[in-house]
Amino acid sequence: MKAIAGLVIGFTAGAVTMAMRPKVAPMFTEVARPLTKVLLKRSRLGLERLRTGIARGSESIEDLLAEVRAEVDTELARGQAGNDSRSVSSVEIKAVDAESEQPEAPTGRTARSPTPD
């Protein structure tokens, strides 16, 4: 009995939907198109703002790297100009290079040995 009641309710809902479709569909179209347009426009503006922010950040990083390169080059040139003493920066640079050459720490994973069948 419940199956028949569900079938009748489903059929009735479908018939009502089909009957109202010509009246309701234009309302959805009138609302959906402008809403979609606004959402796309705001998405585009947000994307442009994001691109601008990334470009500014990238430029700041490039400027900072250029300053560091210039300072390091200057300090290295001073050290090579006949003065045998090392500057602090060149020692720091060598320490950083040495750290990057160290082997990686174990990850805790071990290789499994083949098991006999």
N, C-alpha and C positions, 0 to 999 in steps of 0.2 A: 504494500500500500504506500509506503514511504517513497519507493522508487517512482511510482506513478505520480505522486504529489510533486516530487522534484522535477519530473519531466514536464508536468503542466506548468509549473512556475517558470522553468527555463524557456518553454515555448512562448508563454505570455510575455516574459521580459524581452525576448527576441522580437516578437511582433510589435510591442510598444516602441522599441528602439527603432525598428524599421519605419514605423508610422511617423515618428518624430524626427527622423533623420533630415528630411528636407528643411525643417524649421530650425533645427539645432546646429547642423553642420555649418551654415554661414556664420553663426555667432562664434563658433570655435575658430573659424578662418579669420574673422575680423579681429579676434583677440590674439590668436596665436602668431600671426605674421608680424604685427608690430612688436610683440613681446620678444620674438625670436630676433628681430632686427636690433632691438635695444641690447639684448644679451650679446649678440655678435659684436656690436659697436663697442660695448664696454670691455669685452674680451680683447678686442684689437687695441684699445687704448691702454689696457693693462699690459699687454705684450710690448707695446712701444716703450712704456715706462720701465719695464723690466730690462729691455735691451739697452736703454739709456743708462740705467744704473749699473749694468754689467760693464758697459763701455767705460764709464767713469771709474769704476773699481779697477778695471784692467789697466787703465791709464795711470792710476795712482800706484799700482804695484810696479809697473814698468819704470815710473819715475824713481821710486824707492830703490829698485834694483840698479838703475843707472847711477844713483848717488853712491850706493855701496861699492859698485865696481870702480868708480872714480877714486873713492877713498882708499880702497885696497890697492889700486894701481899706484897711487901716490905714496902710500906707506911702503910698498915693495920697492919702488924706485929709490926712496930714501935709504932703505936697507942695502941696496946694491950699489949705492954711490960711493962706496969705499968704507963705509962704516960697517964693522963686522957684527955689531949688536943687532939683535932681532927686535922688531917692534912687537908689541903685545898682539896686534891684529894678525900678524903672520903666524905667530905661535897658535893663536886661536884657530886660524884657518887650517893649519896642519893637524890640530887636534880633531877638528871636525872631519877632516879627510880620513884620519886614522879610525875614527868611530864608524864611518861609513864602510870601511873595509873589513870590519869585524864580522865574523860569521853570525848568521841569524840564530837567535835563541830557539831551542827546541820547542815545538808546538804541543808536545804532549802526545802526539799520535805516534804509534809504533807500527812498523811494517809487519804484516802477518807473514809468518813462515808457512810454506805449503804444508797442508795436513795430509798424512798418508791416507789413502782410501782403503 
